[in-house]
């Protein structure tokens, strides 16, 4: 195997590794953002649940004439 062929293979391997590492970083960042968004949503869901329990659900009866 010539030196040129080895150099090309190493260069191609390095280029693939660099390009794939960008995908991995994007995936990790995307997952972290999704988790962060869900963590922020939880207090609102809990607050809505408490509000639904506390609020008056009785409907006013229609007046009979």
C-alpha angles and dihedrals in degrees: 000000000000125000090244092055092049091048092050092050093049091047092049091048091050091049091051092048092051094047093048093047088062089057091050092050091049091051093049093047091047092051092048091051092049091052091047092052092050091049090053092049095055098076090050092051091049091047092051090050091052091047091051091052095046101042121093110256097183114119117218114254115241114253115250115223 
